[in-house]
Amino acid sequence: MYRRGRLASMLQHKAEVMFNGESEVMDDLGTYPIVEKCLDTVYCAVIPQTGSLLSGRVADTTLARTTHKVVTRYRNDITPDMWLMIDGVRYDILYIMDPYLNKERLEIFCEVVV
């Protein structure tokens, strides 16, 4: 499906890689609350994987919950506890794969949060 050298032409969307982290500002209770933070903005391709966004799923497995695959350049700091914001839509990361183990691209399998 993907040929070498064509990755840059696929990356048509901007995604904010978000995570929960401690705030730099102390609250009224004297603690640092957990807030949403942006790790970075990356270019990506969004590829739908299923057509069952609104209908019920037969099982609650990771593969059955996957609705989209997001392809981006390789990064080693993206983890499954993060999420992506693409055009105002939240994509929770289910798992991350380097398909050819060459550190060229990441395939991030996501579930759309409605």
C-alpha positions as CSV (number, residue, x, y, z in Angstrom):
1,M,0.0,0.0,0.0
2,Y,2.8,2.4,0.9
3,R,5.9,2.8,-1.3
4,R,9.1,4.2,-0.1
5,G,9.5,7.9,-0.8
6,R,5.8,8.7,-0.8
7,L,5.3,9.2,2.9
8,A,5.6,13.0,2.7
9,S,2.8,13.2,0.1
10,M,0.5,11.2,2.4
11,L,0.7,13.5,5.4
12,Q,-2.1,15.9,4.8
13,H,-3.5,16.5,8.3
14,K,-2.1,18.2,11.3
15,A,-2.4,16.3,14.6
16,E,-1.8,17.6,18.1
17,V,-0.3,14.8,20.3
18,M,-1.9,15.3,23.7
19,F,-1.2,13.8,27.1
20,N,-2.1,14.3,30.8
21,G,0.6,16.0,32.8
22,E,1.2,18.0,35.9
23,S,0.4,21.7,35.7
24,E,3.2,24.2,36.4
25,V,0.8,26.3,38.4
26,M,-0.2,25.4,42.0
27,D,-3.9,25.3,42.7
28,D,-5.7,26.5,45.9
29,L,-5.1,23.2,47.7
30,G,-1.3,23.5,47.3
31,T,-1.0,20.7,44.7
32,Y,-0.2,20.7,41.0
33,P,-3.3,19.5,39.2
34,I,-3.3,17.1,36.2
35,V,-4.0,19.0,33.0
36,E,-4.1,18.3,29.3
37,K,-0.8,19.2,27.6
38,C,0.3,19.2,23.9
39,L,3.5,17.2,23.3
40,D,3.9,18.4,19.7
41,T,2.1,18.9,16.4
42,V,2.8,16.4,13.7
43,Y,1.7,15.9,10.1
44,C,-0.2,12.7,9.5
45,A,-2.5,10.6,7.2
46,V,-5.8,9.4,8.6
47,I,-7.0,6.1,7.1
48,P,-10.4,4.7,8.1
49,Q,-10.3,1.0,9.2
50,T,-13.9,0.1,9.9
51,G,-17.4,1.3,8.9
52,S,-19.0,0.5,12.2
53,L,-18.6,3.9,14.0
54,L,-22.2,4.1,15.0
55,S,-23.3,0.5,15.2
56,G,-22.5,-1.9,18.1
57,R,-19.4,-3.9,18.1
58,V,-19.4,-7.7,18.7
59,A,-16.5,-7.7,21.1
60,D,-14.6,-5.2,23.1
61,T,-11.1,-6.2,21.8
62,T,-8.5,-3.8,20.8
63,L,-8.8,-4.8,17.1
64,A,-12.6,-4.5,17.2
65,R,-12.3,-1.0,18.8
66,T,-9.9,0.3,16.1
67,T,-11.7,2.8,13.8
68,H,-8.8,4.6,12.2
69,K,-5.1,4.2,11.4
70,V,-3.0,7.3,11.6
71,V,0.4,7.2,9.7
72,T,3.1,9.7,10.7
73,R,6.9,10.0,10.7
74,Y,8.7,7.9,13.3
75,R,8.9,9.2,16.8
76,N,9.9,7.3,19.9
77,D,8.0,9.6,22.4
78,I,4.4,8.7,21.5
79,T,2.8,6.2,23.9
80,P,-0.6,4.5,24.1
81,D,-1.7,6.6,27.0
82,M,-1.8,9.7,24.7
83,W,-4.4,10.9,22.2
84,L,-4.5,12.8,19.0
85,M,-6.6,15.9,18.2
86,I,-7.2,16.1,14.4
87,D,-9.6,18.7,13.1
88,G,-11.3,19.0,16.5
89,V,-11.9,15.2,16.8
90,R,-10.2,13.2,19.5
91,Y,-8.5,9.9,18.5
92,D,-7.5,7.7,21.5
93,I,-4.4,5.7,20.8
94,L,-4.9,2.0,21.2
95,Y,-1.5,0.7,20.0
96,I,1.5,1.9,18.0
97,M,3.4,-0.1,15.4
98,D,6.6,0.5,13.4
99,P,5.5,-1.7,10.5
100,Y,8.9,-2.4,8.9
101,L,11.1,-1.8,12.0
102,N,13.1,0.7,10.1
103,K,12.2,3.8,12.2
104,E,10.7,5.5,9.1
105,R,7.0,5.7,10.0
106,L,4.6,4.9,12.7
107,E,1.1,3.4,12.3
108,I,-1.0,4.5,15.2
109,F,-4.2,2.6,15.6
110,C,-6.9,4.7,17.2
111,E,-10.5,4.8,18.3
112,V,-12.6,7.9,17.6
113,V,-14.1,9.4,20.8
114,V,-17.6,10.8,20.1
